[in-house]
Amino acid sequence: MTNEDKLRIYAAYLPYGLKGRTIYNIDDDELNEDCTLALRDGLNNVVGIDDWLNRRTYPIKPCLYDLSYLTKEIEHEGERFVPMIKLLELQETNAFSKNPIIKNANAFNHDKVIDCKSKIFKISPNEMTEHKVRYLVETSNMGTLIYSLTYDEHFDRFYHYDETRNMVLGVGHQRQMFEKLYEWHFNVFNLPESEYINKATLTNK
């Protein structure tokens, strides 16, 4: 992977305080304190992007969540939540809307969530992974339906599905939902395991 590739990837996380760590002793996997990615060097452990890319001894690696944690509980800025359920909540409450009236129009009922899990489909010669939250939707004329919100790794997209009537519903706010994945520091670009530190394995998240 070239520095140009890494620059394109790291740049997406710049507004969201991406943390990195330096491996001082590879044999012992001893890690130093977090540093934050920035456009240029600064104070308080803020490290310029050039140093992230060009450091040859003790390279800095980003701390990212593996995509499998979309359906597991994570911690971000002191809040613990399951990302796919949180994205569903943001969708259902219109939280991505710029109109405050629309944004506060609905309430999200966590009791309506049926399950949230990831599944690997083996389609020769490849594997496809989906991260899905399924939930109940009460309608006025058709009773209670089962809907799902899915993130498809293969196609890099979110979509809604009416599982009761087998209908694809599409999904809006793709850009805003991906911005949330950058904010929560997910490995959206599928960096190989050698290029990042799994944030879920760190004691200090």
Disulfide bonds with the S-S distance in Angstrom:
none
